[in-house]
Every structure is written in structure tokens, then in C-alpha cells.
Amino acid sequence: MADIPLTPEQEAEAQRLYKVIEQAFLDEARQTARLLASKDDRHLLGATEFDLRDRAHRLAAKALESALEGRKKGGIGARV
């Protein structure tokens, strides 16, 4: 995948997010490797496959949560 062109502000936000979610990714990669190593060939698909998908979804949710936390919170202001 090609690099995504970013403004300096966006690059700073990308670096902030990377630092926030890096450990979660590393932890998940370690657990994924351990899960796969624990299975023989006939057990890699099926339940293990669904477990891996669930882990990937949790990781994606963590990334989105981290992005949202870094943004300004606010709603629509009241009309004056």
C-alpha cells in the first residue's frame, strides 16, 4: 500500500495514534502467534479462524477508540 500524503498536523496525529495503539498491536500479535502455534493443521480453520477474526475486530475497535479520544469532544452548539 502506498503512503498516504498527510499534512504536518495529520502526520503528528498519526504519530500520536501509533504510539497509543502500538502496544495493543504487539500484544495481540504475540497472542495470535501463540494461538496459532498451539493448533495442529486440522484445527487452524473453524473455531480458530473465528477467534482470529474476533481478535482483529477488537484491535480495530481499539484503534478507532484511540482516534476518537484524541479528537475534540463537542456536539452541536445551541442556537442563540
mmCIF file of the N, C-alpha and C atoms, coordinates in Angstrom:
data_MODEL
# 
_entry.id   MODEL 
# 
loop_
_atom_site.group_PDB 
_atom_site.id 
_atom_site.type_symbol 
_atom_site.label_atom_id 
_atom_site.label_alt_id 
_atom_site.label_comp_id 
_atom_site.label_asym_id 
_atom_site.label_entity_id 
_atom_site.label_seq_id 
_atom_site.pdbx_PDB_ins_code 
_atom_site.Cartn_x 
_atom_site.Cartn_y 
_atom_site.Cartn_z 
_atom_site.occupancy 
_atom_site.B_iso_or_equiv 
_atom_site.pdbx_formal_charge 
_atom_site.auth_seq_id 
_atom_site.auth_comp_id 
_atom_site.auth_asym_id 
_atom_site.auth_atom_id 
_atom_site.pdbx_PDB_model_num 
ATOM 1   N N  . MET A 1 1  ? 0.847   -1.168  0.000  1.00 0.00 ? 1  MET A N  1 
ATOM 2   C CA . MET A 1 1  ? 0.000   0.000   0.000  1.00 0.00 ? 1  MET A CA 1 
ATOM 3   C C  . MET A 1 1  ? 0.892   1.231   0.000  1.00 0.00 ? 1  MET A C  1 
ATOM 4   N N  . ALA A 1 2  ? 0.548   2.188   -0.835 1.00 0.00 ? 2  ALA A N  1 
ATOM 5   C CA . ALA A 1 2  ? 1.335   3.408   -0.944 1.00 0.00 ? 2  ALA A CA 1 
ATOM 6   C C  . ALA A 1 2  ? 1.126   4.291   0.280  1.00 0.00 ? 2  ALA A C  1 
ATOM 7   N N  . ASP A 1 3  ? 2.124   5.108   0.546  1.00 0.00 ? 3  ASP A N  1 
ATOM 8   C CA . ASP A 1 3  ? 1.988   6.066   1.636  1.00 0.00 ? 3  ASP A CA 1 
ATOM 9   C C  . ASP A 1 3  ? 0.823   7.010   1.369  1.00 0.00 ? 3  ASP A C  1 
ATOM 10  N N  . ILE A 1 4  ? 0.179   7.400   2.414  1.00 0.00 ? 4  ILE A N  1 
ATOM 11  C CA . ILE A 1 4  ? -0.934  8.342   2.330  1.00 0.00 ? 4  ILE A CA 1 
ATOM 12  C C  . ILE A 1 4  ? -0.368  9.728   2.594  1.00 0.00 ? 4  ILE A C  1 
ATOM 13  N N  . PRO A 1 5  ? -0.527  10.656  1.656  1.00 0.00 ? 5  PRO A N  1 
ATOM 14  C CA . PRO A 1 5  ? 0.003   12.005  1.891  1.00 0.00 ? 5  PRO A CA 1 
ATOM 15  C C  . PRO A 1 5  ? -0.765  12.692  3.035  1.00 0.00 ? 5  PRO A C  1 
ATOM 16  N N  . LEU A 1 6  ? -0.010  13.248  3.976  1.00 0.00 ? 6  LEU A N  1 
ATOM 17  C CA . LEU A 1 6  ? -0.611  13.909  5.136  1.00 0.00 ? 6  LEU A CA 1 
ATOM 18  C C  . LEU A 1 6  ? -0.040  15.300  5.305  1.00 0.00 ? 6  LEU A C  1 
ATOM 19  N N  . THR A 1 7  ? -0.853  16.168  5.879  1.00 0.00 ? 7  THR A N  1 
ATOM 20  C CA . THR A 1 7  ? -0.356  17.478  6.279  1.00 0.00 ? 7  THR A CA 1 
ATOM 21  C C  . THR A 1 7  ? 0.523   17.279  7.509  1.00 0.00 ? 7  THR A C  1 
ATOM 22  N N  . PRO A 1 8  ? 1.327   18.270  7.870  1.00 0.00 ? 8  PRO A N  1 
ATOM 23  C CA . PRO A 1 8  ? 2.127   18.123  9.095  1.00 0.00 ? 8  PRO A CA 1 
ATOM 24  C C  . PRO A 1 8  ? 1.267   17.838  10.340 1.00 0.00 ? 8  PRO A C  1 
ATOM 25  N N  . GLU A 1 9  ? 0.091   18.459  10.417 1.00 0.00 ? 9  GLU A N  1 
ATOM 26  C CA . GLU A 1 9  ? -0.797  18.226  11.563 1.00 0.00 ? 9  GLU A CA 1 
ATOM 27  C C  . GLU A 1 9  ? -1.314  16.790  11.560 1.00 0.00 ? 9  GLU A C  1 
ATOM 28  N N  . GLN A 1 10 ? -1.668  16.306  10.380 1.00 0.00 ? 10 GLN A N  1 
ATOM 29  C CA . GLN A 1 10 ? -2.146  14.930  10.278 1.00 0.00 ? 10 GLN A CA 1 
ATOM 30  C C  . GLN A 1 10 ? -1.026  13.941  10.599 1.00 0.00 ? 10 GLN A C  1 
ATOM 31  N N  . GLU A 1 11 ? 0.185   14.242  10.174 1.00 0.00 ? 11 GLU A N  1 
ATOM 32  C CA . GLU A 1 11 ? 1.315   13.365  10.478 1.00 0.00 ? 11 GLU A CA 1 
ATOM 33  C C  . GLU A 1 11 ? 1.567   13.314  11.976 1.00 0.00 ? 11 GLU A C  1 
ATOM 34  N N  . ALA A 1 12 ? 1.439   14.448  12.640 1.00 0.00 ? 12 ALA A N  1 
ATOM 35  C CA . ALA A 1 12 ? 1.605   14.480  14.093 1.00 0.00 ? 12 ALA A CA 1 
ATOM 36  C C  . ALA A 1 12 ? 0.534   13.622  14.767 1.00 0.00 ? 12 ALA A C  1 
ATOM 37  N N  . GLU A 1 13 ? -0.698  13.701  14.277 1.00 0.00 ? 13 GLU A N  1 
ATOM 38  C CA . GLU A 1 13 ? -1.784  12.883  14.827 1.00 0.00 ? 13 GLU A CA 1 
ATOM 39  C C  . GLU A 1 13 ? -1.523  11.405  14.552 1.00 0.00 ? 13 GLU A C  1 
ATOM 40  N N  . ALA A 1 14 ? -1.027  11.083  13.373 1.00 0.00 ? 14 ALA A N  1 
ATOM 41  C CA . ALA A 1 14 ? -0.706  9.695   13.039 1.00 0.00 ? 14 ALA A CA 1 
ATOM 42  C C  . ALA A 1 14 ? 0.365   9.147   13.979 1.00 0.00 ? 14 ALA A C  1 
ATOM 43  N N  . GLN A 1 15 ? 1.358   9.945   14.291 1.00 0.00 ? 15 GLN A N  1 
ATOM 44  C CA . GLN A 1 15 ? 2.418   9.509   15.196 1.00 0.00 ? 15 GLN A CA 1 
ATOM 45  C C  . GLN A 1 15 ? 1.881   9.319   16.609 1.00 0.00 ? 15 GLN A C  1 
ATOM 46  N N  . ARG A 1 16 ? 0.978   10.204  17.038 1.00 0.00 ? 16 ARG A N  1 
ATOM 47  C CA . ARG A 1 16 ? 0.363   10.077  18.355 1.00 0.00 ? 16 ARG A CA 1 
ATOM 48  C C  . ARG A 1 16 ? -0.430  8.775   18.430 1.00 0.00 ? 16 ARG A C  1 
ATOM 49  N N  . LEU A 1 17 ? -1.233  8.520   17.408 1.00 0.00 ? 17 LEU A N  1 
ATOM 50  C CA . LEU A 1 17 ? -2.038  7.301   17.382 1.00 0.00 ? 17 LEU A CA 1 
ATOM 51  C C  . LEU A 1 17 ? -1.160  6.058   17.362 1.00 0.00 ? 17 LEU A C  1 
ATOM 52  N N  . TYR A 1 18 ? -0.084  6.109   16.589 1.00 0.00 ? 18 TYR A N  1 
ATOM 53  C CA . TYR A 1 18 ? 0.820   4.972   16.516 1.00 0.00 ? 18 TYR A CA 1 
ATOM 54  C C  . TYR A 1 18 ? 1.352   4.627   17.902 1.00 0.00 ? 18 TYR A C  1 
ATOM 55  N N  . LYS A 1 19 ? 1.769   5.631   18.637 1.00 0.00 ? 19 LYS A N  1 
ATOM 56  C CA . LYS A 1 19 ? 2.307   5.394   19.976 1.00 0.00 ? 19 LYS A CA 1 
ATOM 57  C C  . LYS A 1 19 ? 1.246   4.815   20.912 1.00 0.00 ? 19 LYS A C  1 
ATOM 58  N N  . VAL A 1 20 ? 0.013   5.293   20.757 1.00 0.00 ? 20 VAL A N  1 
ATOM 59  C CA . VAL A 1 20 ? -1.070  4.833   21.632 1.00 0.00 ? 20 VAL A CA 1 
ATOM 60  C C  . VAL A 1 20 ? -1.429  3.379   21.349 1.00 0.00 ? 20 VAL A C  1 
ATOM 61  N N  . ILE A 1 21 ? -1.516  2.998   20.077 1.00 0.00 ? 21 ILE A N  1 
ATOM 62  C CA . ILE A 1 21 ? -2.005  1.660   19.747 1.00 0.00 ? 21 ILE A CA 1 
ATOM 63  C C  . ILE A 1 21 ? -0.899  0.637   19.495 1.00 0.00 ? 21 ILE A C  1 
ATOM 64  N N  . GLU A 1 22 ? 0.351   1.082   19.458 1.00 0.00 ? 22 GLU A N  1 
ATOM 65  C CA . GLU A 1 22 ? 1.457   0.169   19.170 1.00 0.00 ? 22 GLU A CA 1 
ATOM 66  C C  . GLU A 1 22 ? 1.491   -1.014  20.135 1.00 0.00 ? 22 GLU A C  1 
ATOM 67  N N  . GLN A 1 23 ? 1.389   -0.770  21.418 1.00 0.00 ? 23 GLN A N  1 
ATOM 68  C CA . GLN A 1 23 ? 1.486   -1.859  22.393 1.00 0.00 ? 23 GLN A CA 1 
ATOM 69  C C  . GLN A 1 23 ? 0.320   -2.827  22.258 1.00 0.00 ? 23 GLN A C  1 
ATOM 70  N N  . ALA A 1 24 ? -0.869  -2.311  21.988 1.00 0.00 ? 24 ALA A N  1 
ATOM 71  C CA . ALA A 1 24 ? -2.015  -3.200  21.794 1.00 0.00 ? 24 ALA A CA 1 
ATOM 72  C C  . ALA A 1 24 ? -1.781  -4.119  20.596 1.00 0.00 ? 24 ALA A C  1 
ATOM 73  N N  . PHE A 1 25 ? -1.217  -3.574  19.523 1.00 0.00 ? 25 PHE A N  1 
ATOM 74  C CA . PHE A 1 25 ? -0.921  -4.389  18.350 1.00 0.00 ? 25 PHE A CA 1 
ATOM 75  C C  . PHE A 1 25 ? 0.134   -5.445  18.664 1.00 0.00 ? 25 PHE A C  1 
ATOM 76  N N  . LEU A 1 26 ? 1.177   -5.054  19.370 1.00 0.00 ? 26 LEU A N  1 
ATOM 77  C CA . LEU A 1 26 ? 2.232   -6.003  19.719 1.00 0.00 ? 26 LEU A CA 1 
ATOM 78  C C  . LEU A 1 26 ? 1.711   -7.118  20.617 1.00 0.00 ? 26 LEU A C  1 
ATOM 79  N N  . ASP A 1 27 ? 0.905   -6.753  21.605 1.00 0.00 ? 27 ASP A N  1 
ATOM 80  C CA . ASP A 1 27 ? 0.324   -7.755  22.498 1.00 0.00 ? 27 ASP A CA 1 
ATOM 81  C C  . ASP A 1 27 ? -0.557  -8.722  21.718 1.00 0.00 ? 27 ASP A C  1 
ATOM 82  N N  . GLU A 1 28 ? -1.360  -8.185  20.819 1.00 0.00 ? 28 GLU A N  1 
ATOM 83  C CA . GLU A 1 28 ? -2.253  -9.031  20.039 1.00 0.00 ? 28 GLU A CA 1 
ATOM 84  C C  . GLU A 1 28 ? -1.470  -9.927  19.089 1.00 0.00 ? 28 GLU A C  1 
ATOM 85  N N  . ALA A 1 29 ? -0.405  -9.407  18.498 1.00 0.00 ? 29 ALA A N  1 
ATOM 86  C CA . ALA A 1 29 ? 0.432   -10.220 17.611 1.00 0.00 ? 29 ALA A CA 1 
ATOM 87  C C  . ALA A 1 29 ? 1.052   -11.375 18.377 1.00 0.00 ? 29 ALA A C  1 
ATOM 88  N N  . ARG A 1 30 ? 1.506   -11.114 19.588 1.00 0.00 ? 30 ARG A N  1 
ATOM 89  C CA . ARG A 1 30 ? 2.091   -12.174 20.419 1.00 0.00 ? 30 ARG A CA 1 
ATOM 90  C C  . ARG A 1 30 ? 1.059   -13.250 20.741 1.00 0.00 ? 30 ARG A C  1 
ATOM 91  N N  . GLN A 1 31 ? -0.130  -12.829 21.141 1.00 0.00 ? 31 GLN A N  1 
ATOM 92  C CA . GLN A 1 31 ? -1.179  -13.789 21.484 1.00 0.00 ? 31 GLN A CA 1 
ATOM 93  C C  . GLN A 1 31 ? -1.654  -14.558 20.252 1.00 0.00 ? 31 GLN A C  1 
ATOM 94  N N  . THR A 1 32 ? -1.701  -13.891 19.108 1.00 0.00 ? 32 THR A N  1 
ATOM 95  C CA . THR A 1 32 ? -2.088  -14.562 17.869 1.00 0.00 ? 32 THR A CA 1 
ATOM 96  C C  . THR A 1 32 ? -1.067  -15.628 17.496 1.00 0.00 ? 32 THR A C  1 
ATOM 97  N N  . ALA A 1 33 ? 0.203   -15.291 17.613 1.00 0.00 ? 33 ALA A N  1 
ATOM 98  C CA . ALA A 1 33 ? 1.255   -16.259 17.313 1.00 0.00 ? 33 ALA A CA 1 
ATOM 99  C C  . ALA A 1 33 ? 1.169   -17.455 18.257 1.00 0.00 ? 33 ALA A C  1 
ATOM 100 N N  . ARG A 1 34 ? 0.902   -17.206 19.509 1.00 0.00 ? 34 ARG A N  1 
ATOM 101 C CA . ARG A 1 34 ? 0.788   -18.296 20.480 1.00 0.00 ? 34 ARG A CA 1 
ATOM 102 C C  . ARG A 1 34 ? -0.423  -19.179 20.178 1.00 0.00 ? 34 ARG A C  1 
ATOM 103 N N  . LEU A 1 35 ? -1.535  -18.542 19.807 1.00 0.00 ? 35 LEU A N  1 
ATOM 104 C CA . LEU A 1 35 ? -2.732  -19.303 19.457 1.00 0.00 ? 35 LEU A CA 1 
ATOM 105 C C  . LEU A 1 35 ? -2.453  -20.203 18.255 1.00 0.00 ? 35 LEU A C  1 
ATOM 106 N N  . LEU A 1 36 ? -1.858  -19.641 17.207 1.00 0.00 ? 36 LEU A N  1 
ATOM 107 C CA . LEU A 1 36 ? -1.577  -20.423 16.002 1.00 0.00 ? 36 LEU A CA 1 
ATOM 108 C C  . LEU A 1 36 ? -0.578  -21.547 16.274 1.00 0.00 ? 36 LEU A C  1 
ATOM 109 N N  . ALA A 1 37 ? 0.411   -21.266 17.095 1.00 0.00 ? 37 ALA A N  1 
ATOM 110 C CA . ALA A 1 37 ? 1.401   -22.290 17.418 1.00 0.00 ? 37 ALA A CA 1 
ATOM 111 C C  . ALA A 1 37 ? 0.787   -23.438 18.216 1.00 0.00 ? 37 ALA A C  1 
ATOM 112 N N  . SER A 1 38 ? -0.281  -23.161 18.941 1.00 0.00 ? 38 SER A N  1 
ATOM 113 C CA . SER A 1 38 ? -0.905  -24.185 19.775 1.00 0.00 ? 38 SER A CA 1 
ATOM 114 C C  . SER A 1 38 ? -1.818  -25.125 18.993 1.00 0.00 ? 38 SER A C  1 
ATOM 115 N N  . LYS A 1 39 ? -2.086  -24.816 17.728 1.00 0.00 ? 39 LYS A N  1 
ATOM 116 C CA . LYS A 1 39 ? -3.033  -25.605 16.937 1.00 0.00 ? 39 LYS A CA 1 
ATOM 117 C C  . LYS A 1 39 ? -2.310  -26.477 15.915 1.00 0.00 ? 39 LYS A C  1 
ATOM 118 N N  . ASP A 1 40 ? -2.809  -27.688 15.734 1.00 0.00 ? 40 ASP A N  1 
ATOM 119 C CA . ASP A 1 40 ? -2.287  -28.511 14.646 1.00 0.00 ? 40 ASP A CA 1 
ATOM 120 C C  . ASP A 1 40 ? -3.040  -28.131 13.361 1.00 0.00 ? 40 ASP A C  1 
ATOM 121 N N  . ASP A 1 41 ? -2.592  -28.682 12.245 1.00 0.00 ? 41 ASP A N  1 
ATOM 122 C CA . ASP A 1 41 ? -3.151  -28.297 10.945 1.00 0.00 ? 41 ASP A CA 1 
ATOM 123 C C  . ASP A 1 41 ? -4.671  -28.429 10.877 1.00 0.00 ? 41 ASP A C  1 
ATOM 124 N N  . ARG A 1 42 ? -5.196  -29.477 11.430 1.00 0.00 ? 42 ARG A N  1 
ATOM 125 C CA . ARG A 1 42 ? -6.640  -29.712 11.287 1.00 0.00 ? 42 ARG A CA 1 
ATOM 126 C C  . ARG A 1 42 ? -7.484  -28.769 12.143 1.00 0.00 ? 42 ARG A C  1 
ATOM 127 N N  . HIS A 1 43 ? -6.856  -28.027 13.054 1.00 0.00 ? 43 HIS A N  1 
ATOM 128 C CA . HIS A 1 43 ? -7.609  -27.101 13.912 1.00 0.00 ? 43 HIS A CA 1 
ATOM 129 C C  . HIS A 1 43 ? -7.342  -25.630 13.602 1.00 0.00 ? 43 HIS A C  1 
ATOM 130 N N  . LEU A 1 44 ? -6.653  -25.347 12.497 1.00 0.00 ? 44 LEU A N  1 
ATOM 131 C CA . LEU A 1 44 ? -6.381  -23.948 12.158 1.00 0.00 ? 44 LEU A CA 1 
ATOM 132 C C  . LEU A 1 44 ? -7.620  -23.226 11.650 1.00 0.00 ? 44 LEU A C  1 
ATOM 133 N N  . LEU A 1 45 ? -8.485  -23.932 10.965 1.00 0.00 ? 45 LEU A N  1 
ATOM 134 C CA . LEU A 1 45 ? -9.715  -23.307 10.460 1.00 0.00 ? 45 LEU A CA 1 
ATOM 135 C C  . LEU A 1 45 ? -10.843 -23.608 11.434 1.00 0.00 ? 45 LEU A C  1 
ATOM 136 N N  . GLY A 1 46 ? -11.997 -23.081 11.143 1.00 0.00 ? 46 GLY A N  1 
ATOM 137 C CA . GLY A 1 46 ? -13.131 -23.300 12.039 1.00 0.00 ? 46 GLY A CA 1 
ATOM 138 C C  . GLY A 1 46 ? -13.079 -22.351 13.220 1.00 0.00 ? 46 GLY A C  1 
ATOM 139 N N  . ALA A 1 47 ? -13.121 -22.903 14.421 1.00 0.00 ? 47 ALA A N  1 
ATOM 140 C CA . ALA A 1 47 ? -13.180 -22.085 15.644 1.00 0.00 ? 47 ALA A CA 1 
ATOM 141 C C  . ALA A 1 47 ? -11.968 -21.159 15.763 1.00 0.00 ? 47 ALA A C  1 
ATOM 142 N N  . THR A 1 48 ? -10.793 -21.627 15.389 1.00 0.00 ? 48 THR A N  1 
ATOM 143 C CA . THR A 1 48 ? -9.592  -20.787 15.476 1.00 0.00 ? 48 THR A CA 1 
ATOM 144 C C  . THR A 1 48 ? -9.698  -19.602 14.533 1.00 0.00 ? 48 THR A C  1 
ATOM 145 N N  . GLU A 1 49 ? -10.219 -19.852 13.346 1.00 0.00 ? 49 GLU A N  1 
ATOM 146 C CA . GLU A 1 49 ? -10.407 -18.775 12.373 1.00 0.00 ? 49 GLU A CA 1 
ATOM 147 C C  . GLU A 1 49 ? -11.334 -17.694 12.925 1.00 0.00 ? 49 GLU A C  1 
ATOM 148 N N  . PHE A 1 50 ? -12.407 -18.098 13.557 1.00 0.00 ? 50 PHE A N  1 
ATOM 149 C CA . PHE A 1 50 ? -13.336 -17.129 14.140 1.00 0.00 ? 50 PHE A CA 1 
ATOM 150 C C  . PHE A 1 50 ? -12.696 -16.377 15.302 1.00 0.00 ? 50 PHE A C  1 
ATOM 151 N N  . ASP A 1 51 ? -11.893 -17.072 16.088 1.00 0.00 ? 51 ASP A N  1 
ATOM 152 C CA . ASP A 1 51 ? -11.170 -16.425 17.182 1.00 0.00 ? 51 ASP A CA 1 
ATOM 153 C C  . ASP A 1 51 ? -10.238 -15.348 16.635 1.00 0.00 ? 51 ASP A C  1 
ATOM 154 N N  . LEU A 1 52 ? -9.526  -15.657 15.551 1.00 0.00 ? 52 LEU A N  1 
ATOM 155 C CA . LEU A 1 52 ? -8.625  -14.673 14.938 1.00 0.00 ? 52 LEU A CA 1 
ATOM 156 C C  . LEU A 1 52 ? -9.392  -13.463 14.418 1.00 0.00 ? 52 LEU A C  1 
ATOM 157 N N  . ARG A 1 53 ? -10.541 -13.704 13.814 1.00 0.00 ? 53 ARG A N  1 
ATOM 158 C CA . ARG A 1 53 ? -11.364 -12.586 13.319 1.00 0.00 ? 53 ARG A CA 1 
ATOM 159 C C  . ARG A 1 53 ? -11.837 -11.716 14.475 1.00 0.00 ? 53 ARG A C  1 
ATOM 160 N N  . ASP A 1 54 ? -12.255 -12.338 15.573 1.00 0.00 ? 54 ASP A N  1 
ATOM 161 C CA . ASP A 1 54 ? -12.679 -11.562 16.744 1.00 0.00 ? 54 ASP A CA 1 
ATOM 162 C C  . ASP A 1 54 ? -11.539 -10.707 17.281 1.00 0.00 ? 54 ASP A C  1 
ATOM 163 N N  . ARG A 1 55 ? -10.336 -11.273 17.314 1.00 0.00 ? 55 ARG A N  1 
ATOM 164 C CA . ARG A 1 55 ? -9.170  -10.530 17.789 1.00 0.00 ? 55 ARG A CA 1 
ATOM 165 C C  . ARG A 1 55 ? -8.884  -9.340  16.878 1.00 0.00 ? 55 ARG A C  1 
ATOM 166 N N  . ALA A 1 56 ? -8.984  -9.550  15.572 1.00 0.00 ? 56 ALA A N  1 
ATOM 167 C CA . ALA A 1 56 ? -8.754  -8.463  14.622 1.00 0.00 ? 56 ALA A CA 1 
ATOM 168 C C  . ALA A 1 56 ? -9.787  -7.360  14.792 1.00 0.00 ? 56 ALA A C  1 
ATOM 169 N N  . HIS A 1 57 ? -11.028 -7.732  15.035 1.00 0.00 ? 57 HIS A N  1 
ATOM 170 C CA . HIS A 1 57 ? -12.073 -6.729  15.245 1.00 0.00 ? 57 HIS A CA 1 
ATOM 171 C C  . HIS A 1 57 ? -11.841 -5.936  16.527 1.00 0.00 ? 57 HIS A C  1 
ATOM 172 N N  . ARG A 1 58 ? -11.415 -6.621  17.585 1.00 0.00 ? 58 ARG A N  1 
ATOM 173 C CA . ARG A 1 58 ? -11.123 -5.911  18.841 1.00 0.00 ? 58 ARG A CA 1 
ATOM 174 C C  . ARG A 1 58 ? -9.975  -4.922  18.647 1.00 0.00 ? 58 ARG A C  1 
ATOM 175 N N  . LEU A 1 59 ? -8.986  -5.335  17.892 1.00 0.00 ? 59 LEU A N  1 
ATOM 176 C CA . LEU A 1 59 ? -7.837  -4.468  17.631 1.00 0.00 ? 59 LEU A CA 1 
ATOM 177 C C  . LEU A 1 59 ? -8.260  -3.244  16.815 1.00 0.00 ? 59 LEU A C  1 
ATOM 178 N N  . ALA A 1 60 ? -9.086  -3.457  15.808 1.00 0.00 ? 60 ALA A N  1 
ATOM 179 C CA . ALA A 1 60 ? -9.590  -2.338  15.004 1.00 0.00 ? 60 ALA A CA 1 
ATOM 180 C C  . ALA A 1 60 ? -10.430 -1.399  15.868 1.00 0.00 ? 60 ALA A C  1 
ATOM 181 N N  . ALA A 1 61 ? -11.225 -1.954  16.760 1.00 0.00 ? 61 ALA A N  1 
ATOM 182 C CA . ALA A 1 61 ? -12.037 -1.130  17.657 1.00 0.00 ? 61 ALA A CA 1 
ATOM 183 C C  . ALA A 1 61 ? -11.146 -0.286  18.568 1.00 0.00 ? 61 ALA A C  1 
ATOM 184 N N  . LYS A 1 62 ? -10.050 -0.859  19.050 1.00 0.00 ? 62 LYS A N  1 
ATOM 185 C CA . LYS A 1 62 ? -9.101  -0.118  19.892 1.00 0.00 ? 62 LYS A CA 1 
ATOM 186 C C  . LYS A 1 62 ? -8.495  1.045   19.107 1.00 0.00 ? 62 LYS A C  1 
ATOM 187 N N  . ALA A 1 63 ? -8.153  0.815   17.845 1.00 0.00 ? 63 ALA A N  1 
ATOM 188 C CA . ALA A 1 63 ? -7.588  1.877   17.015 1.00 0.00 ? 63 ALA A CA 1 
ATOM 189 C C  . ALA A 1 63 ? -8.603  2.999   16.817 1.00 0.00 ? 63 ALA A C  1 
ATOM 190 N N  . LEU A 1 64 ? -9.847  2.651   16.514 1.00 0.00 ? 64 LEU A N  1 
ATOM 191 C CA . LEU A 1 64 ? -10.880 3.675   16.341 1.00 0.00 ? 64 LEU A CA 1 
ATOM 192 C C  . LEU A 1 64 ? -11.140 4.437   17.636 1.00 0.00 ? 64 LEU A C  1 
ATOM 193 N N  . GLU A 1 65 ? -11.189 3.715   18.739 1.00 0.00 ? 65 GLU A N  1 
ATOM 194 C CA . GLU A 1 65 ? -11.396 4.345   20.042 1.00 0.00 ? 65 GLU A CA 1 
ATOM 195 C C  . GLU A 1 65 ? -10.274 5.339   20.338 1.00 0.00 ? 65 GLU A C  1 
ATOM 196 N N  . SER A 1 66 ? -9.058  4.967   20.030 1.00 0.00 ? 66 SER A N  1 
ATOM 197 C CA . SER A 1 66 ? -7.912  5.847   20.253 1.00 0.00 ? 66 SER A CA 1 
ATOM 198 C C  . SER A 1 66 ? -7.997  7.097   19.396 1.00 0.00 ? 66 SER A C  1 
ATOM 199 N N  . ALA A 1 67 ? -8.441  6.938   18.150 1.00 0.00 ? 67 ALA A N  1 
ATOM 200 C CA . ALA A 1 67 ? -8.581  8.089   17.260 1.00 0.00 ? 67 ALA A CA 1 
ATOM 201 C C  . ALA A 1 67 ? -9.660  9.037   17.765 1.00 0.00 ? 67 ALA A C  1 
ATOM 202 N N  . LEU A 1 68 ? -10.770 8.481   18.220 1.00 0.00 ? 68 LEU A N  1 
ATOM 203 C CA . LEU A 1 68 ? -11.867 9.320   18.706 1.00 0.00 ? 68 LEU A CA 1 
ATOM 204 C C  . LEU A 1 68 ? -11.498 10.046  19.992 1.00 0.00 ? 68 LEU A C  1 
ATOM 205 N N  . GLU A 1 69 ? -10.742 9.382   20.873 1.00 0.00 ? 69 GLU A N  1 
ATOM 206 C CA . GLU A 1 69 ? -10.351 10.014  22.131 1.00 0.00 ? 69 GLU A CA 1 
ATOM 207 C C  . GLU A 1 69 ? -9.474  11.231  21.902 1.00 0.00 ? 69 GLU A C  1 
ATOM 208 N N  . GLY A 1 70 ? -8.708  11.231  20.838 1.00 0.00 ? 70 GLY A N  1 
ATOM 209 C CA . GLY A 1 70 ? -7.798  12.326  20.570 1.00 0.00 ? 70 GLY A CA 1 
ATOM 210 C C  . GLY A 1 70 ? -8.442  13.531  19.916 1.00 0.00 ? 70 GLY A C  1 
ATOM 211 N N  . ARG A 1 71 ? -9.672  13.385  19.501 1.00 0.00 ? 71 ARG A N  1 
ATOM 212 C CA . ARG A 1 71 ? -10.351 14.482  18.826 1.00 0.00 ? 71 ARG A CA 1 
ATOM 213 C C  . ARG A 1 71 ? -11.173 15.289  19.809 1.00 0.00 ? 71 ARG A C  1 
ATOM 214 N N  . LYS A 1 72 ? -11.440 16.507  19.422 1.00 0.00 ? 72 LYS A N  1 
ATOM 215 C CA . LYS A 1 72 ? -12.225 17.374  20.298 1.00 0.00 ? 72 LYS A CA 1 
ATOM 216 C C  . LYS A 1 72 ? -13.604 16.789  20.503 1.00 0.00 ? 72 LYS A C  1 
ATOM 217 N N  . LYS A 1 73 ? -14.023 16.829  21.718 1.00 0.00 ? 73 LYS A N  1 
ATOM 218 C CA . LYS A 1 73 ? -15.362 16.369  22.020 1.00 0.00 ? 73 LYS A CA 1 
ATOM 219 C C  . LYS A 1 73 ? -16.272 17.593  21.991 1.00 0.00 ? 73 LYS A C  1 
ATOM 220 N N  . GLY A 1 74 ? -17.406 17.410  21.450 1.00 0.00 ? 74 GLY A N  1 
ATOM 221 C CA . GLY A 1 74 ? -18.354 18.509  21.401 1.00 0.00 ? 74 GLY A CA 1 
ATOM 222 C C  . GLY A 1 74 ? -19.521 18.121  20.519 1.00 0.00 ? 74 GLY A C  1 
ATOM 223 N N  . GLY A 1 75 ? -20.568 18.766  20.724 1.00 0.00 ? 75 GLY A N  1 
ATOM 224 C CA . GLY A 1 75 ? -21.753 18.496  19.929 1.00 0.00 ? 75 GLY A CA 1 
ATOM 225 C C  . GLY A 1 75 ? -22.127 19.747  19.155 1.00 0.00 ? 75 GLY A C  1 
ATOM 226 N N  . ILE A 1 76 ? -23.333 19.762  18.784 1.00 0.00 ? 76 ILE A N  1 
ATOM 227 C CA . ILE A 1 76 ? -23.848 20.929  18.065 1.00 0.00 ? 76 ILE A CA 1 
ATOM 228 C C  . ILE A 1 76 ? -24.202 21.977  19.103 1.00 0.00 ? 76 ILE A C  1 
ATOM 229 N N  . GLY A 1 77 ? -23.695 23.158  18.911 1.00 0.00 ? 77 GLY A N  1 
ATOM 230 C CA . GLY A 1 77 ? -23.982 24.227  19.855 1.00 0.00 ? 77 GLY A CA 1 
ATOM 231 C C  . GLY A 1 77 ? -25.424 24.689  19.775 1.00 0.00 ? 77 GLY A C  1 
ATOM 232 N N  . ALA A 1 78 ? -25.893 25.222  20.870 1.00 0.00 ? 78 ALA A N  1 
ATOM 233 C CA . ALA A 1 78 ? -27.273 25.721  20.908 1.00 0.00 ? 78 ALA A CA 1 
ATOM 234 C C  . ALA A 1 78 ? -27.368 27.005  20.094 1.00 0.00 ? 78 ALA A C  1 
ATOM 235 N N  . ARG A 1 79 ? -28.490 27.169  19.438 1.00 0.00 ? 79 ARG A N  1 
ATOM 236 C CA . ARG A 1 79 ? -28.716 28.397  18.675 1.00 0.00 ? 79 ARG A CA 1 
ATOM 237 C C  . ARG A 1 79 ? -28.967 29.551  19.626 1.00 0.00 ? 79 ARG A C  1 
ATOM 238 N N  . VAL A 1 80 ? -28.437 30.670  19.251 1.00 0.00 ? 80 VAL A N  1 
ATOM 239 C CA . VAL A 1 80 ? -28.599 31.864  20.093 1.00 0.00 ? 80 VAL A CA 1 
ATOM 240 C C  . VAL A 1 80 ? -29.671 32.748  19.556 1.00 0.00 ? 80 VAL A C  1 
# 
